[in-house]
Amino acid sequence: PPRRYLLGIYAKNGQDQKAARMLRQLRAIEPSFNIDTFLGDPNYPISLLRRQGMIDRARLCDLAYI
């Protein structure tokens, strides 16, 4: 779970290298992980990020191709 939150926080704060590292780590430990699920699945466990407005959709979409 911390990697999920760090991905969102790093992306929101413009820390692209750190966000990319979290993205790679999430893909390694969650084989089905993808940005579309992160952004669009209301059941994906990042509710606090959503409630706090900590999801930068544009930046995360840019990172999706890493």
Protein Blocks (a to p, Z undefined) as FASTA:
>chain_A
ZZmmmmmmmmmnopaklmmmmmmmmmmmmmmgcfklmmmmmkbcckkmmmnopacfklmm
mmmmZZ
